[in-house]
Amino acid sequence: MKTKLRSLGLAALALTIGGTVMQGVTVAPAGHLVVGQQALAGAATAEQAQALLARAVAKIKADGQDAALKAFSDRQGGFIEGELYVFVFDMKGIYLASGGNPALVGMDAIDLKDAEGKALVREMVALAKGKGEGSVDYVWLNRATNKVEHKRSLIQKVGDSIVGVGYYHE
């Protein structure tokens, strides 16, 4: 096994050990496994998602939107914890940041639909305009399990932006 690991160099992967999914695992050049900030049996919790959302909102308020958006989309920016990451939309549904996929920044997602046809970004925008915060439930492909699962995104309006963190749940 050590020979195989060394041949990978630096590689991020999800590893299952004894039924526990270890996400954010990196194989270092010497063949050592380096586990990311979160290695969990099952999915992240609502409390973890809420805490990350609160940190993201605080980052925007403390450092300004431009610096925060850059940090949110940066894999090393401190706002990706296991399967949790921060995303930000403007009030028209345009991605301003995505820790899950930085290539989405600038893309119009207003008509994005989940696996059951729900217009989830439209719902986030309506929720942000109405209550200013809340949660949106939908079904989404969980890349860790490669299955379509129930996901909940917690969102909060900050200025003219919608900041969110999503997690998979039962």
N, C-alpha and C positions, 0 to 999 in steps of 0.2 A: 504494500500500500504506500509506503513512503516514496518509492520510486515514482509511482503514478502521481502522487501529490506534487513532488518536486517538478515533474515535467509540465505541470499546469502553470507554473510561475505564479503571478498574482491573478487570481480569478475569484469573483464573487459567485456564491452558489447558495442554494437552500439544501440543507442536509437533514436527513431524518435519522435520529439515533434513538432506538428503543421507543418509537412512537412519538417522540418529541421532535417537532419541526424546529430546526435551528436556522433562522433566517439571517442574512447579512454575514454569512461565514466567508472568510477570505483565506485562501491558501497562500501563505507567505513563501518566498523563494527557498527558505530552509525546510519547507515541508510542514511547518507548524500551522495549526488551525487557529485563526483569530476570529472570535465571535463578536459580532456587532453589539450595539447597545441593548438589543432586546432579543432574547432567545426564549420562546414561549411554547408551551404545549397548547396548541389551539390558537385562537385569534386574540388580537389585542382587545383590551377592555374599553368600555365607554369612559371610564375614569381616565385612562391613559390618553384617549383621544381628546377629552375635554381639557386635560392639562396641557397637551401640545397646542391646542387651539388658543388657550389662554396665553401661553408663551409667545405664540405668533402675533396675537393682538398687541401684547406688551412690546414686542420688537418693533412693530409699526409705530406705536405711540412714542417709543423712546428714540428710535434711530431714523424715523421717516420712512415713507413708503418705498422709495427707490432702493435704499440699502436693504430693507426687509425683503422685497421681492427678489433681489439678487440672492440673498441667503436662502430663501425658501426653495429656489430652483437649483441650488448648488448641493451636490451630494455630500460635500464637506461643510455645509453651512450650519449644521447643528439642528436642522428641522426635519430630519428623517430618522424615525425610531422604529426599527424592524419593518413591519408592514405599514406603519403610519407615516404620513407625509402631509405637508401643507399644500393646499392649492388656493389660488385666488382668481376670481373673475371680476371684470368690471360689471356695471349694472346692465350692460347689453349682452353679457354672456361671453365676452372675449377673455381667453386665458391671459392673466397677467403673470402668473407663476404656477409651476407644478413641480413639486419634488418627485412625483411619480414618473413624470416624463417631461423633462425640460423642453423637448422639441415642440410641445403643444403651445408654448408661449406665443401669443399673437393670433392663435387660431380662434375662429368663431365657433363656439360650442352651444349656442342658444338652442339649437334644434337637436342636440345630442339626446338619444333615447337609450334606455336600458334594454335588457334582453326581453322584456315584456312590452316594450313600446312606450314606456313612461318618459315624458320629456323632463328629465331630472334637473337640468340647468334652468329651464323656465320656472320650475317649481322653486328652486333656490332663489332666483331673482324675485319672484313674487313674495316669498317668505321674508327676504331681506327688506323689500319695500314696505311690507305690511307690519311685521312684528320686529324686524331688525335682527332677529336671531331665532334659532330653532334647529330642527332636524328634518332631513328628507330621507325616506327609505326607498330603496330600489334594489334591483338584482344586477349583479355585475360579475364578470369573470375574475375569479381570484387566481392570480398568477402563481401563487404558492401551491395551490391544490389543482389548478387547471380545471376547476369546476365553477359553474355559475352559482353564486351564493347570494344570500341576503346581505346588503350593505346599508349602513346608515352614515350619512354625512352630517356632522354638526357644523352649522354655519353661523357667522356673525358679520353684520354689516359694520364696516369701519370706513368712515368717510363715504366715498363713492365706490367702494370695493366690497366684495363678498369674500371673506376668509373662511376656509373650511378644512376639516380633517375628517376622513371617512374610516370606518372600521367594519369588519365583517361580524355578523351576529347570527344567532339562531333564528 
